């Protein structure tokens, strides 16, 4: 690596080899964790809002009335948050307080967490059009078929505002250590921490397109000459395929520049350059939003994987991690009810454990570092009829277990709850207050 950097240094006199290695990303994996964590922690600490439990109030409407469909939660919250002062959002837990119109809930943390989980789902299901599946996912080939890219066609002012809000969400996830359930491709994380993209990054999300470009570059290997070039190549100008499948000019005026046998190398170079930079505007908007909440220049010390873990935590829900942060109420860890519970959770698939996390906390991810779990998981035994459904308090990361006659019945009831019970405040204690636009107490049901 060092010899390659030395060669690069000759053509980049304003960088020394070490600095260039950090800029390009090759040396970042060699940095000790404290090199990039300590400056981030100190900066976040110095810019923290003091003396408040939550930031400004945001209003969200999820229930349709008079036949009118509600706008996506992401859009509703984005339009309100981007108008706020950045300095008011730098809190240790809730950057804003969510008020659900017409629903019985008061946000003491659980509603905030739940709406963020819903926003992540809106992004990945296409309800909000900021993300697209990787081309490999569409073609069902290669790597990263379960990953998403920023939508290069989402470039209107409204879209860029929404990308800015996505950056704010990412910054909030880093600051509060409450991860987002997003599955972005590695090349997206590389761009967010300013590591230049290379051809291999494109290949990891769009294998077929790279193969197509490679075949054009070495077309003579297939016996194609200048005479039969246009008979064999369906393209006749400098247009190429975007990540979203659209045919676009790869340089300004590309529609009127003929593609020929002799300029095919330039065409391939331009096509690759276009694809490596087609998300630049979206990336810039996201980084602008992140800069509201966290010190963005420090991201240049991170690898793509490190940044992803800071924002998204771990996709696997570990039972062992939950055991390390659990606290028991009205019951102890030797109680049969508790033993049955842990056995049940261990038998769950990861998808079921994700649903369980959503049920008890409003979130579906855990931080990568156990020490970053700010709230202890509570298991509470409650005096209710045998074999009733379990309940939870998302604001307090609390599971309430009634007595059960067997582990089998407990598992059945728990599965039913995590798959079907999504409502907050089923007794509608807060409903009248939310309808009347009144301030409620800081409890969540």
URNORFEN-V204660 format. One record per residue. N is the residue number from 1. RES is the residue in three letters. PSI is psi in radians with two decimals (none if undefined). OMEGA is omega in radians with two decimals (none if undefined). BURIAL is + if it has 16 or more other C-alpha atoms within 10 Angstrom, else -. Layout:
# URNORFEN-V204660
N	RES	PSI	OMEGA	BURIAL
N	RES	PSI	OMEGA	BURIAL
This chain:
# URNORFEN-V204660
1	UNK	-0.73	-3.06	-
2	UNK	-0.67	-3.13	-
3	UNK	-0.68	3.09	-
4	UNK	-0.71	3.13	-
5	UNK	-0.64	3.13	+
6	UNK	-0.67	3.10	+
7	UNK	-0.74	3.12	-
8	UNK	-0.59	-3.08	+
9	UNK	-0.58	-3.12	+
10	UNK	-0.53	-3.12	-
11	UNK	0.01	3.13	-
12	UNK	1.31	-3.00	-
13	UNK	-0.38	-3.10	-
14	UNK	-0.05	3.03	-
15	UNK	2.52	2.90	-
16	UNK	2.99	-3.01	-
17	UNK	-0.73	-3.12	+
18	UNK	-0.81	3.13	-
19	UNK	-0.72	3.14	-
20	UNK	-0.64	3.11	+
21	UNK	-0.62	3.08	+
22	UNK	-0.79	-3.13	+
23	UNK	-0.82	-3.10	+
24	UNK	-0.31	3.06	+
25	UNK	-0.24	-3.05	+
26	UNK	-0.60	-3.06	+
27	UNK	-0.14	-3.08	+
28	UNK	-0.65	3.11	+
29	UNK	-0.30	-3.11	-
30	UNK	-0.20	-3.11	-
31	UNK	2.41	3.05	-
32	UNK	2.52	-3.09	-
33	UNK	-0.63	-3.09	-
34	UNK	-0.38	-3.12	-
35	UNK	-0.65	-3.13	-
36	UNK	-0.34	-3.13	+
37	UNK	-0.74	-3.08	-
38	UNK	-0.84	3.10	-
39	UNK	-0.66	3.13	-
40	UNK	-0.83	-3.13	+
41	UNK	-0.77	-3.12	-
42	UNK	-0.74	3.14	-
43	UNK	-0.76	3.12	-
44	UNK	-0.72	3.13	+
45	UNK	-0.72	-3.10	-
46	UNK	-0.39	-3.11	-
47	UNK	0.21	-3.09	-
48	UNK	2.38	3.02	+
49	UNK	2.23	-3.07	+
50	UNK	2.56	2.99	-
51	UNK	0.20	3.12	-
52	UNK	2.49	3.09	-
53	UNK	-0.37	-3.14	+
54	UNK	2.81	-3.13	+
55	UNK	-2.74	-3.09	+
56	UNK	2.71	3.14	-
57	UNK	2.37	3.11	-
58	UNK	2.38	-3.13	+
59	UNK	2.30	-3.13	-
60	UNK	2.31	3.09	+
61	UNK	2.07	-3.12	+
62	UNK	-0.27	-3.06	-
63	UNK	2.12	3.14	-
64	UNK	2.49	3.09	-
65	UNK	2.53	3.11	-
66	UNK	0.60	3.08	-
67	UNK	0.04	-3.13	-
68	UNK	2.20	-3.11	-
69	UNK	2.41	3.12	-
70	UNK	2.58	3.03	-
71	UNK	2.72	3.09	-
72	UNK	2.51	3.13	+
73	UNK	-0.71	3.14	+
74	UNK	-0.81	-3.11	+
75	UNK	-0.75	-3.14	+
76	UNK	-0.85	-3.08	+
77	UNK	-0.68	-3.13	+
78	UNK	-0.82	-3.07	+
79	UNK	-0.51	3.12	-
80	UNK	-0.72	-3.03	-
81	UNK	-0.69	-3.08	+
82	UNK	-0.25	3.09	+
83	UNK	-0.13	-3.11	-
84	UNK	2.97	3.02	-
85	UNK	2.28	-3.12	-
86	UNK	-0.65	-3.07	-
87	UNK	-0.32	3.14	-
88	UNK	-0.11	-3.03	+
89	UNK	-0.05	-3.03	+
90	UNK	1.21	-3.13	+
91	UNK	2.80	-3.10	+
92	UNK	-0.31	-3.11	+
93	UNK	-1.32	-3.09	+
94	UNK	1.93	3.12	+
95	UNK	-0.46	3.04	+
96	UNK	2.80	3.11	+
97	UNK	2.28	-3.07	+
98	UNK	2.26	3.02	+
99	UNK	2.05	-3.14	+
100	UNK	2.00	-3.10	+
101	UNK	2.20	3.07	+
102	UNK	0.18	3.12	+
103	UNK	2.64	-3.10	+
104	UNK	1.38	3.11	+
105	UNK	2.50	3.00	+
106	UNK	2.26	-2.97	+
107	UNK	1.89	2.97	+
108	UNK	0.36	3.13	+
109	UNK	-0.67	-3.10	+
110	UNK	-0.72	3.14	+
111	UNK	-0.73	3.08	+
112	UNK	-0.87	-3.13	+
113	UNK	-0.74	-3.08	+
114	UNK	-0.71	3.14	+
115	UNK	-0.57	3.08	+
116	UNK	-0.70	3.07	+
117	UNK	-0.72	3.11	+
118	UNK	-0.68	3.13	+
119	UNK	-0.68	3.09	+
120	UNK	-0.68	3.11	+
121	UNK	-0.70	3.10	+
122	UNK	-0.68	-3.14	+
123	UNK	-0.74	-3.02	+
124	UNK	-0.24	3.08	+
125	UNK	-0.02	3.08	-
126	UNK	0.05	3.07	-
127	UNK	-0.65	2.98	+
128	UNK	2.28	-2.93	+
129	UNK	0.67	3.13	+
130	UNK	-0.43	-3.09	+
131	UNK	2.63	3.04	+
132	UNK	2.60	3.04	+
133	UNK	2.63	3.08	+
134	UNK	2.58	3.07	+
135	UNK	-0.56	3.08	+
136	UNK	-0.59	3.10	+
137	UNK	-0.75	3.14	+
138	UNK	-0.72	-3.11	-
139	UNK	-0.21	-3.11	-
140	UNK	0.83	3.07	-
141	UNK	2.81	2.97	-
142	UNK	-2.84	-3.10	-
143	UNK	3.00	2.98	+
144	UNK	0.65	3.11	+
145	UNK	-0.30	3.13	+
146	UNK	0.30	-3.07	-
147	UNK	2.83	-3.08	+
148	UNK	2.69	3.04	+
149	UNK	2.83	2.95	+
150	UNK	2.46	-3.13	+
151	UNK	1.94	-3.10	+
152	UNK	-0.32	3.12	+
153	UNK	-0.19	3.12	+
154	UNK	1.42	-3.01	+
155	UNK	0.17	3.03	-
156	UNK	2.86	3.12	-
157	UNK	-0.68	3.11	-
158	UNK	-0.73	3.12	-
159	UNK	-0.79	-3.10	+
160	UNK	-0.58	3.03	+
161	UNK	-0.73	-3.14	+
162	UNK	-0.65	3.06	+
163	UNK	-0.64	3.07	+
164	UNK	-0.74	3.11	+
165	UNK	-0.65	3.06	+
166	UNK	-0.69	3.06	+
167	UNK	-0.68	3.07	+
168	UNK	-0.76	3.10	+
169	UNK	-0.75	3.13	+
170	UNK	-0.73	3.11	+
171	UNK	-0.72	3.10	+
172	UNK	-0.69	3.12	+
173	UNK	-0.70	3.12	+
174	UNK	-0.81	-3.06	+
175	UNK	-0.74	-3.06	+
176	UNK	-0.17	-3.11	+
177	UNK	0.64	3.03	+
178	UNK	1.81	-2.94	+
179	UNK	2.75	3.05	+
180	UNK	2.53	3.11	+
181	UNK	1.28	3.13	+
182	UNK	2.60	-3.10	+
183	UNK	1.28	-3.12	+
184	UNK	2.59	-3.12	+
185	UNK	2.65	3.14	+
186	UNK	-0.62	-3.10	+
187	UNK	-0.48	3.09	+
188	UNK	-0.80	3.14	+
189	UNK	-0.63	3.09	+
190	UNK	-0.80	-3.13	+
191	UNK	-0.66	-3.12	+
192	UNK	-0.51	3.07	+
193	UNK	0.42	2.96	+
194	UNK	0.72	2.97	+
195	UNK	2.12	-3.12	+
196	UNK	2.43	3.13	-
197	UNK	2.65	3.09	+
198	UNK	3.03	-3.06	-
199	UNK	-0.66	-3.13	-
200	UNK	-0.56	3.10	-
201	UNK	-0.72	3.10	+
202	UNK	-0.73	-3.13	+
203	UNK	-0.59	-3.11	+
204	UNK	-0.25	3.09	+
205	UNK	-0.30	-3.11	+
206	UNK	1.27	-3.06	+
207	UNK	-0.77	-3.06	+
208	UNK	-0.67	-3.12	-
209	UNK	-0.72	3.10	+
210	UNK	-0.69	3.09	+
211	UNK	-0.69	3.10	-
212	UNK	-0.81	3.13	-
213	UNK	-0.68	3.14	+
214	UNK	-0.65	3.12	-
215	UNK	-0.59	3.06	-
216	UNK	-0.73	-3.12	+
217	UNK	-0.69	-3.09	+
218	UNK	0.73	-3.02	-
219	UNK	-0.41	3.12	+
220	UNK	-0.40	3.11	-
221	UNK	-0.35	3.13	-
222	UNK	0.15	3.12	-
223	UNK	0.23	3.14	-
224	UNK	2.33	-3.10	+
225	UNK	-3.13	3.13	-
226	UNK	-0.55	-3.08	-
227	UNK	-0.74	-3.09	-
228	UNK	0.24	-3.09	-
229	UNK	-0.89	-3.04	+
230	UNK	-0.33	3.06	-
231	UNK	-0.52	-3.05	-
232	UNK	-0.45	-3.10	-
233	UNK	2.12	-3.08	-
234	UNK	-0.18	-3.12	-
235	UNK	2.49	3.11	-
236	UNK	0.05	3.13	-
237	UNK	3.12	-3.10	+
238	UNK	1.15	3.01	+
239	UNK	2.65	-3.13	+
240	UNK	3.08	-3.08	+
241	UNK	2.23	3.07	-
242	UNK	2.97	-3.14	+
243	UNK	-0.48	-3.13	+
244	UNK	0.18	3.05	+
245	UNK	-0.09	-3.14	-
246	UNK	2.59	3.04	-
247	UNK	2.16	-3.04	-
248	UNK	2.70	3.03	+
249	UNK	2.31	-3.11	+
250	UNK	-0.19	2.96	+
251	UNK	2.78	3.10	+
252	UNK	2.27	-3.13	-
253	UNK	0.28	-3.07	-
254	UNK	-0.45	3.13	+
255	UNK	-0.46	-3.07	+
256	UNK	0.12	3.10	-
257	UNK	1.99	-3.08	-
258	UNK	2.46	2.99	-
259	UNK	2.17	-3.10	+
260	UNK	2.98	3.10	+
261	UNK	-0.66	-3.04	+
262	UNK	-0.49	-3.13	-
263	UNK	0.27	-3.09	-
264	UNK	-0.57	3.13	+
265	UNK	-0.77	3.11	+
266	UNK	-0.68	3.13	-
267	UNK	-0.83	-3.12	+
268	UNK	-0.75	3.12	+
269	UNK	-0.75	-3.14	-
270	UNK	-0.68	3.14	+
271	UNK	-0.75	3.12	+
272	UNK	-0.77	3.14	+
273	UNK	-0.72	3.12	+
274	UNK	-0.83	-3.07	+
275	UNK	-0.54	3.13	+
276	UNK	-0.24	-3.09	+
277	UNK	0.13	-3.03	-
278	UNK	-0.30	3.12	+
279	UNK	0.19	-3.05	+
280	UNK	-0.76	-3.10	-
281	UNK	-0.71	3.14	+
282	UNK	-0.74	3.12	+
283	UNK	-0.75	-3.14	+
284	UNK	-0.69	3.14	+
285	UNK	-0.71	3.12	+
286	UNK	-0.76	3.13	+
287	UNK	-0.58	3.08	+
288	UNK	-0.75	3.10	+
289	UNK	-0.72	3.11	+
290	UNK	-0.62	-3.09	+
291	UNK	-0.33	3.05	+
292	UNK	-0.52	-2.92	+
293	UNK	-0.64	-3.07	+
294	UNK	2.80	3.13	+
295	UNK	1.66	-3.06	+
296	UNK	-0.66	3.12	+
297	UNK	-0.51	-3.13	-
298	UNK	-0.27	3.09	-
299	UNK	-0.34	3.14	+
300	UNK	-0.02	3.03	+
301	UNK	-0.15	-3.02	+
302	UNK	2.66	2.90	+
303	UNK	2.89	3.11	+
304	UNK	-0.71	-3.12	+
305	UNK	-0.70	3.13	-
306	UNK	-0.73	3.12	+
307	UNK	-0.74	3.12	+
308	UNK	-0.74	3.14	+
309	UNK	-0.61	3.10	+
310	UNK	-0.66	-3.09	+
311	UNK	-0.69	-2.96	+
312	UNK	-0.10	3.12	+
313	UNK	-2.54	-3.11	+
314	UNK	2.30	-3.14	+
315	UNK	-0.38	3.12	+
316	UNK	2.28	3.07	-
317	UNK	1.95	-3.06	+
318	UNK	2.16	3.07	+
319	UNK	-0.66	-3.13	-
320	UNK	-0.67	3.11	-
321	UNK	-0.76	3.11	-
322	UNK	-0.65	3.10	+
323	UNK	-0.54	-3.13	-
324	UNK	-0.41	-3.06	-
325	UNK	0.25	-3.08	-
326	UNK	2.66	3.00	-
327	UNK	2.34	-3.08	+
328	UNK	2.45	3.09	+
329	UNK	2.30	-3.11	-
330	UNK	0.29	-3.12	-
331	UNK	2.77	3.08	-
332	UNK	2.97	-3.01	-
333	UNK	-0.28	3.12	-
334	UNK	-0.17	-3.10	-
335	UNK	2.48	-3.11	-
336	UNK	-0.62	3.12	-
337	UNK	-0.76	3.14	+
338	UNK	-0.76	3.13	+
339	UNK	-0.76	3.11	-
340	UNK	-0.72	-3.12	+
341	UNK	-0.87	-3.11	+
342	UNK	-0.67	3.09	+
343	UNK	-0.71	3.14	-
344	UNK	-0.80	-3.11	+
345	UNK	-0.64	3.10	+
346	UNK	-0.55	3.13	-
347	UNK	-0.32	3.11	-
348	UNK	2.62	2.94	+
349	UNK	2.90	3.12	-
350	UNK	-0.63	3.11	+
351	UNK	-0.68	3.11	-
352	UNK	-0.62	3.10	+
353	UNK	-0.58	3.06	+
354	UNK	-0.78	3.08	+
355	UNK	-0.66	3.10	+
356	UNK	-0.77	3.11	+
357	UNK	-0.73	3.12	+
358	UNK	-0.68	-3.12	+
359	UNK	-0.71	-3.03	+
360	UNK	-0.29	-3.05	+
361	UNK	-0.24	-3.05	+
362	UNK	-0.25	3.14	+
363	UNK	2.87	3.11	+
364	UNK	0.23	3.08	+
365	UNK	2.68	2.98	+
366	UNK	2.62	3.06	+
367	UNK	2.69	3.13	+
368	UNK	-0.53	-3.13	+
369	UNK	2.12	-3.12	-
370	UNK	-0.60	-3.12	-
371	UNK	-0.30	-3.13	-
372	UNK	-0.01	3.08	-
373	UNK	1.81	-2.98	+
374	UNK	-0.41	-3.07	-
375	UNK	2.29	-3.13	-
376	UNK	2.48	3.08	+
377	UNK	2.19	-3.10	+
378	UNK	2.32	2.99	+
379	UNK	2.12	-3.05	+
380	UNK	2.26	3.05	+
381	UNK	2.26	-3.11	+
382	UNK	2.63	-3.10	+
383	UNK	1.54	3.12	-
384	UNK	2.94	-3.13	-
385	UNK	2.59	3.11	-
386	UNK	2.47	3.02	-
387	UNK	0.47	3.02	+
388	UNK	2.95	3.06	-
389	UNK	2.50	3.02	+
390	UNK	2.73	3.06	+
391	UNK	3.02	-3.12	+
392	UNK	2.83	2.96	+
393	UNK	1.78	-3.03	+
394	UNK	-0.54	-3.13	+
395	UNK	-0.43	-3.07	+
396	UNK	0.19	3.11	+
397	UNK	0.86	-2.98	+
398	UNK	2.30	3.03	+
399	UNK	2.28	3.14	+
400	UNK	2.00	-3.06	+
401	UNK	2.15	2.97	+
402	UNK	2.99	3.10	+
403	UNK	2.57	3.11	+
404	UNK	2.64	-3.12	+
405	UNK	-0.27	3.09	-
406	UNK	2.81	3.09	-
407	UNK	-0.61	-3.14	+
408	UNK	-0.77	3.13	-
409	UNK	-0.70	3.09	-
410	UNK	-0.83	-3.12	+
411	UNK	-0.71	3.13	+
412	UNK	-0.81	-3.14	-
413	UNK	-0.68	-3.14	+
414	UNK	-0.73	3.10	+
415	UNK	-0.72	3.12	+
416	UNK	-0.78	-3.09	-
417	UNK	-0.82	-3.05	+
418	UNK	-0.38	-3.14	+
419	UNK	-0.37	-2.99	-
420	UNK	-0.38	-3.03	-
421	UNK	1.60	-3.12	+
422	UNK	-0.16	-3.04	-
423	UNK	2.60	3.08	-
424	UNK	2.41	3.11	+
425	UNK	1.10	-3.08	+
426	UNK	-0.37	3.13	-
427	UNK	0.07	3.05	-
428	UNK	0.54	3.11	-
429	UNK	-0.69	-3.06	+
430	UNK	-0.06	-2.99	+
431	UNK	-0.85	-3.09	+
432	UNK	-0.61	3.14	-
433	UNK	-0.70	-3.14	+
434	UNK	-0.63	3.11	+
435	UNK	-0.65	-3.11	-
436	UNK	0.09	-3.12	-
437	UNK	0.49	-3.13	-
438	UNK	2.77	3.07	-
439	UNK	2.37	3.14	-
440	UNK	3.13	3.10	+
441	UNK	2.89	-3.06	-
442	UNK	0.93	3.08	-
443	UNK	2.72	-3.07	+
444	UNK	2.34	-3.07	+
445	UNK	none	none	+
